[in-house]
Amino acid sequence: MQPLTAEEIRRSFVNSSKSLVKAMTLPRDFGELPWESLDYLGWRDPKAPARGYLVVPREAGVTGIAVNTAASGKPRRGTGLCDLCSTAHQITEVSLFVARRAGSAGKAGNTVGTYICADLACSLYVRGLRDPEVPQGDTILPELRTERLTERLETFVGRVLT
């Protein structure tokens, strides 16, 4: 992913109000992000932990999507799978993220959701730069995992935009 400025990120959001985008807190390590290892920029808002952001490079330009997740509630056991990167995690490390649809559909209250790594670090998992606690059963090459992540991101963004 090409490095982006804070202003480029803020302008990219398609499903958020101007006030929400203005109030958005960028990642704490924004100046030190490993852009070359990212397929998208994803982070949880440190001031509003139930809120997250995905900034996805696409052919038409960069698309930003605000997502929300519910509090985890009581501790759960077991494993879960991220729908974007197919990384297995402890169930508490995978969250259902919901995005308001763009345009009039979103204003009418329509949303789409998917299960994503709770830390929104799929790019790092598919490249082996961050290790999940759960042993992974696949032997798929990182290049193929990256390709699949890109395809699934595009599908999710498309669902938000329609």
PyMOL commands that place a pseudoatom at each C-alpha (Angstrom):
pseudoatom trace, name=CA, resn=MET, resi=1, chain=A, elem=C, hetatm=0, pos=[0.000, 0.000, 0.000]
pseudoatom trace, name=CA, resn=GLN, resi=2, chain=A, elem=C, hetatm=0, pos=[1.222, 3.498, -0.795]
pseudoatom trace, name=CA, resn=PRO, resi=3, chain=A, elem=C, hetatm=0, pos=[1.668, 5.822, 2.199]
pseudoatom trace, name=CA, resn=LEU, resi=4, chain=A, elem=C, hetatm=0, pos=[-1.226, 8.210, 2.788]
pseudoatom trace, name=CA, resn=THR, resi=5, chain=A, elem=C, hetatm=0, pos=[-1.480, 11.513, 4.580]
pseudoatom trace, name=CA, resn=ALA, resi=6, chain=A, elem=C, hetatm=0, pos=[-3.961, 12.116, 7.379]
pseudoatom trace, name=CA, resn=GLU, resi=7, chain=A, elem=C, hetatm=0, pos=[-5.953, 14.368, 5.044]
pseudoatom trace, name=CA, resn=GLU, resi=8, chain=A, elem=C, hetatm=0, pos=[-6.111, 11.695, 2.298]
pseudoatom trace, name=CA, resn=ILE, resi=9, chain=A, elem=C, hetatm=0, pos=[-7.368, 9.196, 4.865]
pseudoatom trace, name=CA, resn=ARG, resi=10, chain=A, elem=C, hetatm=0, pos=[-10.035, 11.557, 6.209]
pseudoatom trace, name=CA, resn=ARG, resi=11, chain=A, elem=C, hetatm=0, pos=[-11.288, 12.398, 2.687]
pseudoatom trace, name=CA, resn=SER, resi=12, chain=A, elem=C, hetatm=0, pos=[-11.632, 8.715, 1.768]
pseudoatom trace, name=CA, resn=PHE, resi=13, chain=A, elem=C, hetatm=0, pos=[-14.540, 7.795, 4.059]
pseudoatom trace, name=CA, resn=VAL, resi=14, chain=A, elem=C, hetatm=0, pos=[-17.761, 6.893, 2.260]
pseudoatom trace, name=CA, resn=ASN, resi=15, chain=A, elem=C, hetatm=0, pos=[-20.051, 5.894, 5.129]
pseudoatom trace, name=CA, resn=SER, resi=16, chain=A, elem=C, hetatm=0, pos=[-19.372, 8.491, 7.820]
pseudoatom trace, name=CA, resn=SER, resi=17, chain=A, elem=C, hetatm=0, pos=[-20.508, 11.949, 8.722]
pseudoatom trace, name=CA, resn=LYS, resi=18, chain=A, elem=C, hetatm=0, pos=[-18.058, 14.819, 8.523]
pseudoatom trace, name=CA, resn=SER, resi=19, chain=A, elem=C, hetatm=0, pos=[-18.185, 15.189, 12.306]
pseudoatom trace, name=CA, resn=LEU, resi=20, chain=A, elem=C, hetatm=0, pos=[-17.295, 11.519, 12.845]
pseudoatom trace, name=CA, resn=VAL, resi=21, chain=A, elem=C, hetatm=0, pos=[-14.375, 11.754, 10.424]
pseudoatom trace, name=CA, resn=LYS, resi=22, chain=A, elem=C, hetatm=0, pos=[-13.171, 14.936, 12.088]
pseudoatom trace, name=CA, resn=ALA, resi=23, chain=A, elem=C, hetatm=0, pos=[-13.337, 13.277, 15.522]
pseudoatom trace, name=CA, resn=MET, resi=24, chain=A, elem=C, hetatm=0, pos=[-11.554, 10.129, 14.289]
pseudoatom trace, name=CA, resn=THR, resi=25, chain=A, elem=C, hetatm=0, pos=[-8.263, 9.372, 16.021]
pseudoatom trace, name=CA, resn=LEU, resi=26, chain=A, elem=C, hetatm=0, pos=[-5.530, 8.113, 13.704]
pseudoatom trace, name=CA, resn=PRO, resi=27, chain=A, elem=C, hetatm=0, pos=[-3.398, 5.140, 14.772]
pseudoatom trace, name=CA, resn=ARG, resi=28, chain=A, elem=C, hetatm=0, pos=[-0.927, 5.967, 17.552]
pseudoatom trace, name=CA, resn=ASP, resi=29, chain=A, elem=C, hetatm=0, pos=[1.993, 4.827, 15.398]
pseudoatom trace, name=CA, resn=PHE, resi=30, chain=A, elem=C, hetatm=0, pos=[0.775, 6.630, 12.255]
pseudoatom trace, name=CA, resn=GLY, resi=31, chain=A, elem=C, hetatm=0, pos=[4.208, 8.068, 11.443]
pseudoatom trace, name=CA, resn=GLU, resi=32, chain=A, elem=C, hetatm=0, pos=[5.831, 4.627, 11.674]
pseudoatom trace, name=CA, resn=LEU, resi=33, chain=A, elem=C, hetatm=0, pos=[3.359, 2.409, 9.814]
pseudoatom trace, name=CA, resn=PRO, resi=34, chain=A, elem=C, hetatm=0, pos=[4.837, -0.432, 7.703]
pseudoatom trace, name=CA, resn=TRP, resi=35, chain=A, elem=C, hetatm=0, pos=[3.021, 0.758, 4.554]
pseudoatom trace, name=CA, resn=GLU, resi=36, chain=A, elem=C, hetatm=0, pos=[4.909, -1.706, 2.331]
pseudoatom trace, name=CA, resn=SER, resi=37, chain=A, elem=C, hetatm=0, pos=[3.416, -4.606, 4.345]
pseudoatom trace, name=CA, resn=LEU, resi=38, chain=A, elem=C, hetatm=0, pos=[-0.180, -3.362, 4.326]
pseudoatom trace, name=CA, resn=ASP, resi=39, chain=A, elem=C, hetatm=0, pos=[-2.929, -4.389, 1.928]
pseudoatom trace, name=CA, resn=TYR, resi=40, chain=A, elem=C, hetatm=0, pos=[-5.195, -1.924, 3.729]
pseudoatom trace, name=CA, resn=LEU, resi=41, chain=A, elem=C, hetatm=0, pos=[-4.885, 0.317, 6.751]
pseudoatom trace, name=CA, resn=GLY, resi=42, chain=A, elem=C, hetatm=0, pos=[-7.010, -0.934, 9.619]
pseudoatom trace, name=CA, resn=TRP, resi=43, chain=A, elem=C, hetatm=0, pos=[-7.118, 0.274, 13.218]
pseudoatom trace, name=CA, resn=ARG, resi=44, chain=A, elem=C, hetatm=0, pos=[-9.332, 0.588, 16.276]
pseudoatom trace, name=CA, resn=ASP, resi=45, chain=A, elem=C, hetatm=0, pos=[-9.974, 4.086, 17.569]
pseudoatom trace, name=CA, resn=PRO, resi=46, chain=A, elem=C, hetatm=0, pos=[-8.123, 4.397, 20.899]
pseudoatom trace, name=CA, resn=LYS, resi=47, chain=A, elem=C, hetatm=0, pos=[-10.710, 6.927, 22.122]
pseudoatom trace, name=CA, resn=ALA, resi=48, chain=A, elem=C, hetatm=0, pos=[-13.685, 4.785, 21.045]
pseudoatom trace, name=CA, resn=PRO, resi=49, chain=A, elem=C, hetatm=0, pos=[-12.578, 1.105, 21.154]
pseudoatom trace, name=CA, resn=ALA, resi=50, chain=A, elem=C, hetatm=0, pos=[-15.822, -0.214, 19.646]
pseudoatom trace, name=CA, resn=ARG, resi=51, chain=A, elem=C, hetatm=0, pos=[-15.092, 1.836, 16.510]
pseudoatom trace, name=CA, resn=GLY, resi=52, chain=A, elem=C, hetatm=0, pos=[-12.646, 0.803, 13.808]
pseudoatom trace, name=CA, resn=TYR, resi=53, chain=A, elem=C, hetatm=0, pos=[-11.582, 2.003, 10.409]
pseudoatom trace, name=CA, resn=LEU, resi=54, chain=A, elem=C, hetatm=0, pos=[-10.580, 0.324, 7.159]
pseudoatom trace, name=CA, resn=VAL, resi=55, chain=A, elem=C, hetatm=0, pos=[-8.835, 2.342, 4.451]
pseudoatom trace, name=CA, resn=VAL, resi=56, chain=A, elem=C, hetatm=0, pos=[-8.638, 0.235, 1.292]
pseudoatom trace, name=CA, resn=PRO, resi=57, chain=A, elem=C, hetatm=0, pos=[-6.675, 1.062, -1.878]
pseudoatom trace, name=CA, resn=ARG, resi=58, chain=A, elem=C, hetatm=0, pos=[-8.785, 0.348, -4.958]
pseudoatom trace, name=CA, resn=GLU, resi=59, chain=A, elem=C, hetatm=0, pos=[-8.571, 1.028, -8.677]
pseudoatom trace, name=CA, resn=ALA, resi=60, chain=A, elem=C, hetatm=0, pos=[-10.912, 4.000, -8.288]
pseudoatom trace, name=CA, resn=GLY, resi=61, chain=A, elem=C, hetatm=0, pos=[-8.828, 5.403, -5.410]
pseudoatom trace, name=CA, resn=VAL, resi=62, chain=A, elem=C, hetatm=0, pos=[-8.721, 4.923, -1.682]
pseudoatom trace, name=CA, resn=THR, resi=63, chain=A, elem=C, hetatm=0, pos=[-11.975, 4.025, 0.101]
pseudoatom trace, name=CA, resn=GLY, resi=64, chain=A, elem=C, hetatm=0, pos=[-12.387, 4.501, 3.840]
pseudoatom trace, name=CA, resn=ILE, resi=65, chain=A, elem=C, hetatm=0, pos=[-15.030, 2.620, 5.804]
pseudoatom trace, name=CA, resn=ALA, resi=66, chain=A, elem=C, hetatm=0, pos=[-15.970, 3.153, 9.434]
pseudoatom trace, name=CA, resn=VAL, resi=67, chain=A, elem=C, hetatm=0, pos=[-16.936, -0.054, 11.236]
pseudoatom trace, name=CA, resn=ASN, resi=68, chain=A, elem=C, hetatm=0, pos=[-18.341, -0.784, 14.680]
pseudoatom trace, name=CA, resn=THR, resi=69, chain=A, elem=C, hetatm=0, pos=[-18.296, -3.814, 16.908]
pseudoatom trace, name=CA, resn=ALA, resi=70, chain=A, elem=C, hetatm=0, pos=[-20.176, -4.677, 20.060]
pseudoatom trace, name=CA, resn=ALA, resi=71, chain=A, elem=C, hetatm=0, pos=[-18.513, -5.192, 23.413]
pseudoatom trace, name=CA, resn=SER, resi=72, chain=A, elem=C, hetatm=0, pos=[-17.358, -8.762, 23.783]
pseudoatom trace, name=CA, resn=GLY, resi=73, chain=A, elem=C, hetatm=0, pos=[-19.516, -9.444, 26.853]
pseudoatom trace, name=CA, resn=LYS, resi=74, chain=A, elem=C, hetatm=0, pos=[-18.578, -12.427, 28.960]
pseudoatom trace, name=CA, resn=PRO, resi=75, chain=A, elem=C, hetatm=0, pos=[-15.453, -14.394, 27.995]
pseudoatom trace, name=CA, resn=ARG, resi=76, chain=A, elem=C, hetatm=0, pos=[-15.975, -17.094, 25.402]
pseudoatom trace, name=CA, resn=ARG, resi=77, chain=A, elem=C, hetatm=0, pos=[-13.931, -20.158, 24.542]
pseudoatom trace, name=CA, resn=GLY, resi=78, chain=A, elem=C, hetatm=0, pos=[-13.042, -21.690, 21.227]
pseudoatom trace, name=CA, resn=THR, resi=79, chain=A, elem=C, hetatm=0, pos=[-11.636, -20.488, 17.950]
pseudoatom trace, name=CA, resn=GLY, resi=80, chain=A, elem=C, hetatm=0, pos=[-12.911, -18.173, 15.253]
pseudoatom trace, name=CA, resn=LEU, resi=81, chain=A, elem=C, hetatm=0, pos=[-11.900, -17.441, 11.677]
pseudoatom trace, name=CA, resn=CYS, resi=82, chain=A, elem=C, hetatm=0, pos=[-11.445, -14.015, 10.100]
pseudoatom trace, name=CA, resn=ASP, resi=83, chain=A, elem=C, hetatm=0, pos=[-13.595, -13.717, 6.971]
pseudoatom trace, name=CA, resn=LEU, resi=84, chain=A, elem=C, hetatm=0, pos=[-11.017, -11.463, 5.296]
pseudoatom trace, name=CA, resn=CYS, resi=85, chain=A, elem=C, hetatm=0, pos=[-7.678, -13.192, 5.851]
pseudoatom trace, name=CA, resn=SER, resi=86, chain=A, elem=C, hetatm=0, pos=[-8.810, -16.679, 6.994]
pseudoatom trace, name=CA, resn=THR, resi=87, chain=A, elem=C, hetatm=0, pos=[-6.591, -16.519, 10.078]
pseudoatom trace, name=CA, resn=ALA, resi=88, chain=A, elem=C, hetatm=0, pos=[-7.760, -18.676, 12.993]
pseudoatom trace, name=CA, resn=HIS, resi=89, chain=A, elem=C, hetatm=0, pos=[-7.800, -16.919, 16.368]
pseudoatom trace, name=CA, resn=GLN, resi=90, chain=A, elem=C, hetatm=0, pos=[-9.107, -17.397, 19.859]
pseudoatom trace, name=CA, resn=ILE, resi=91, chain=A, elem=C, hetatm=0, pos=[-12.804, -16.517, 19.572]
pseudoatom trace, name=CA, resn=THR, resi=92, chain=A, elem=C, hetatm=0, pos=[-12.242, -13.300, 21.524]
pseudoatom trace, name=CA, resn=GLU, resi=93, chain=A, elem=C, hetatm=0, pos=[-9.703, -12.141, 18.898]
pseudoatom trace, name=CA, resn=VAL, resi=94, chain=A, elem=C, hetatm=0, pos=[-12.251, -12.191, 16.050]
pseudoatom trace, name=CA, resn=SER, resi=95, chain=A, elem=C, hetatm=0, pos=[-15.073, -9.629, 16.074]
pseudoatom trace, name=CA, resn=LEU, resi=96, chain=A, elem=C, hetatm=0, pos=[-18.187, -9.016, 14.059]
pseudoatom trace, name=CA, resn=PHE, resi=97, chain=A, elem=C, hetatm=0, pos=[-17.634, -5.586, 12.511]
pseudoatom trace, name=CA, resn=VAL, resi=98, chain=A, elem=C, hetatm=0, pos=[-20.633, -3.792, 11.057]
pseudoatom trace, name=CA, resn=ALA, resi=99, chain=A, elem=C, hetatm=0, pos=[-20.436, -0.954, 8.538]
pseudoatom trace, name=CA, resn=ARG, resi=100, chain=A, elem=C, hetatm=0, pos=[-23.204, 1.440, 7.652]
pseudoatom trace, name=CA, resn=ARG, resi=101, chain=A, elem=C, hetatm=0, pos=[-23.832, 1.344, 3.909]
pseudoatom trace, name=CA, resn=ALA, resi=102, chain=A, elem=C, hetatm=0, pos=[-22.839, 4.378, 1.882]
pseudoatom trace, name=CA, resn=GLY, resi=103, chain=A, elem=C, hetatm=0, pos=[-25.384, 6.878, 0.593]
pseudoatom trace, name=CA, resn=SER, resi=104, chain=A, elem=C, hetatm=0, pos=[-29.129, 6.734, 1.071]
pseudoatom trace, name=CA, resn=ALA, resi=105, chain=A, elem=C, hetatm=0, pos=[-29.084, 3.062, 2.100]
pseudoatom trace, name=CA, resn=GLY, resi=106, chain=A, elem=C, hetatm=0, pos=[-26.848, 3.906, 5.060]
pseudoatom trace, name=CA, resn=LYS, resi=107, chain=A, elem=C, hetatm=0, pos=[-28.972, 6.915, 5.981]
pseudoatom trace, name=CA, resn=ALA, resi=108, chain=A, elem=C, hetatm=0, pos=[-31.940, 4.534, 6.066]
pseudoatom trace, name=CA, resn=GLY, resi=109, chain=A, elem=C, hetatm=0, pos=[-30.079, 2.390, 8.602]
pseudoatom trace, name=CA, resn=ASN, resi=110, chain=A, elem=C, hetatm=0, pos=[-28.865, -0.421, 6.334]
pseudoatom trace, name=CA, resn=THR, resi=111, chain=A, elem=C, hetatm=0, pos=[-25.633, -2.109, 7.352]
pseudoatom trace, name=CA, resn=VAL, resi=112, chain=A, elem=C, hetatm=0, pos=[-23.365, -4.970, 6.327]
pseudoatom trace, name=CA, resn=GLY, resi=113, chain=A, elem=C, hetatm=0, pos=[-21.094, -6.973, 8.570]
pseudoatom trace, name=CA, resn=THR, resi=114, chain=A, elem=C, hetatm=0, pos=[-18.342, -9.539, 8.578]
pseudoatom trace, name=CA, resn=TYR, resi=115, chain=A, elem=C, hetatm=0, pos=[-16.017, -11.235, 11.055]
pseudoatom trace, name=CA, resn=ILE, resi=116, chain=A, elem=C, hetatm=0, pos=[-12.547, -9.662, 11.057]
pseudoatom trace, name=CA, resn=CYS, resi=117, chain=A, elem=C, hetatm=0, pos=[-9.416, -9.978, 13.186]
pseudoatom trace, name=CA, resn=ALA, resi=118, chain=A, elem=C, hetatm=0, pos=[-10.221, -7.872, 16.263]
pseudoatom trace, name=CA, resn=ASP, resi=119, chain=A, elem=C, hetatm=0, pos=[-6.988, -5.873, 15.877]
pseudoatom trace, name=CA, resn=LEU, resi=120, chain=A, elem=C, hetatm=0, pos=[-7.687, -5.286, 12.142]
pseudoatom trace, name=CA, resn=ALA, resi=121, chain=A, elem=C, hetatm=0, pos=[-4.145, -6.465, 11.319]
pseudoatom trace, name=CA, resn=CYS, resi=122, chain=A, elem=C, hetatm=0, pos=[-4.977, -9.006, 8.592]
pseudoatom trace, name=CA, resn=SER, resi=123, chain=A, elem=C, hetatm=0, pos=[-2.099, -7.837, 6.369]
pseudoatom trace, name=CA, resn=LEU, resi=124, chain=A, elem=C, hetatm=0, pos=[0.420, -8.696, 9.069]
pseudoatom trace, name=CA, resn=TYR, resi=125, chain=A, elem=C, hetatm=0, pos=[-1.091, -12.143, 9.695]
pseudoatom trace, name=CA, resn=VAL, resi=126, chain=A, elem=C, hetatm=0, pos=[-1.109, -13.173, 6.022]
pseudoatom trace, name=CA, resn=ARG, resi=127, chain=A, elem=C, hetatm=0, pos=[2.567, -12.205, 5.692]
pseudoatom trace, name=CA, resn=GLY, resi=128, chain=A, elem=C, hetatm=0, pos=[3.621, -13.957, 8.897]
pseudoatom trace, name=CA, resn=LEU, resi=129, chain=A, elem=C, hetatm=0, pos=[4.649, -10.636, 10.480]
pseudoatom trace, name=CA, resn=ARG, resi=130, chain=A, elem=C, hetatm=0, pos=[2.308, -11.182, 13.420]
pseudoatom trace, name=CA, resn=ASP, resi=131, chain=A, elem=C, hetatm=0, pos=[1.604, -14.591, 14.915]
pseudoatom trace, name=CA, resn=PRO, resi=132, chain=A, elem=C, hetatm=0, pos=[-1.864, -15.527, 16.150]
pseudoatom trace, name=CA, resn=GLU, resi=133, chain=A, elem=C, hetatm=0, pos=[-2.121, -17.554, 19.351]
pseudoatom trace, name=CA, resn=VAL, resi=134, chain=A, elem=C, hetatm=0, pos=[-3.878, -20.397, 17.535]
pseudoatom trace, name=CA, resn=PRO, resi=135, chain=A, elem=C, hetatm=0, pos=[-1.755, -22.745, 15.390]
pseudoatom trace, name=CA, resn=GLN, resi=136, chain=A, elem=C, hetatm=0, pos=[-2.706, -22.375, 11.739]
pseudoatom trace, name=CA, resn=GLY, resi=137, chain=A, elem=C, hetatm=0, pos=[-3.573, -25.500, 9.781]
pseudoatom trace, name=CA, resn=ASP, resi=138, chain=A, elem=C, hetatm=0, pos=[-2.984, -24.161, 6.290]
pseudoatom trace, name=CA, resn=THR, resi=139, chain=A, elem=C, hetatm=0, pos=[0.183, -24.129, 4.252]
pseudoatom trace, name=CA, resn=ILE, resi=140, chain=A, elem=C, hetatm=0, pos=[-0.976, -21.571, 1.708]
pseudoatom trace, name=CA, resn=LEU, resi=141, chain=A, elem=C, hetatm=0, pos=[1.766, -19.282, 0.436]
pseudoatom trace, name=CA, resn=PRO, resi=142, chain=A, elem=C, hetatm=0, pos=[1.663, -15.695, 1.734]
pseudoatom trace, name=CA, resn=GLU, resi=143, chain=A, elem=C, hetatm=0, pos=[1.292, -14.399, -1.833]
pseudoatom trace, name=CA, resn=LEU, resi=144, chain=A, elem=C, hetatm=0, pos=[-1.903, -16.403, -2.329]
pseudoatom trace, name=CA, resn=ARG, resi=145, chain=A, elem=C, hetatm=0, pos=[-3.231, -15.389, 1.101]
pseudoatom trace, name=CA, resn=THR, resi=146, chain=A, elem=C, hetatm=0, pos=[-2.544, -11.744, 0.201]
pseudoatom trace, name=CA, resn=GLU, resi=147, chain=A, elem=C, hetatm=0, pos=[-4.378, -12.131, -3.105]
pseudoatom trace, name=CA, resn=ARG, resi=148, chain=A, elem=C, hetatm=0, pos=[-7.381, -13.680, -1.371]
pseudoatom trace, name=CA, resn=LEU, resi=149, chain=A, elem=C, hetatm=0, pos=[-7.376, -10.927, 1.272]
pseudoatom trace, name=CA, resn=THR, resi=150, chain=A, elem=C, hetatm=0, pos=[-7.473, -8.299, -1.483]
pseudoatom trace, name=CA, resn=GLU, resi=151, chain=A, elem=C, hetatm=0, pos=[-10.401, -10.050, -3.188]
pseudoatom trace, name=CA, resn=ARG, resi=152, chain=A, elem=C, hetatm=0, pos=[-12.376, -10.338, 0.061]
pseudoatom trace, name=CA, resn=LEU, resi=153, chain=A, elem=C, hetatm=0, pos=[-11.699, -6.707, 0.935]
pseudoatom trace, name=CA, resn=GLU, resi=154, chain=A, elem=C, hetatm=0, pos=[-12.995, -5.656, -2.476]
pseudoatom trace, name=CA, resn=THR, resi=155, chain=A, elem=C, hetatm=0, pos=[-16.145, -7.717, -1.931]
pseudoatom trace, name=CA, resn=PHE, resi=156, chain=A, elem=C, hetatm=0, pos=[-16.760, -6.166, 1.494]
pseudoatom trace, name=CA, resn=VAL, resi=157, chain=A, elem=C, hetatm=0, pos=[-16.171, -2.616, 0.184]
pseudoatom trace, name=CA, resn=GLY, resi=158, chain=A, elem=C, hetatm=0, pos=[-18.526, -3.367, -2.714]
pseudoatom trace, name=CA, resn=ARG, resi=159, chain=A, elem=C, hetatm=0, pos=[-21.235, -4.439, -0.269]
pseudoatom trace, name=CA, resn=VAL, resi=160, chain=A, elem=C, hetatm=0, pos=[-20.817, -1.172, 1.649]
pseudoatom trace, name=CA, resn=LEU, resi=161, chain=A, elem=C, hetatm=0, pos=[-21.019, 0.895, -1.536]
pseudoatom trace, name=CA, resn=THR, resi=162, chain=A, elem=C, hetatm=0, pos=[-24.188, -0.780, -2.923]
for i in range(1, 162): cmd.bond("trace and resi %d" % i, "trace and resi %d" % (i + 1))
show_as sticks, trace
zoom trace
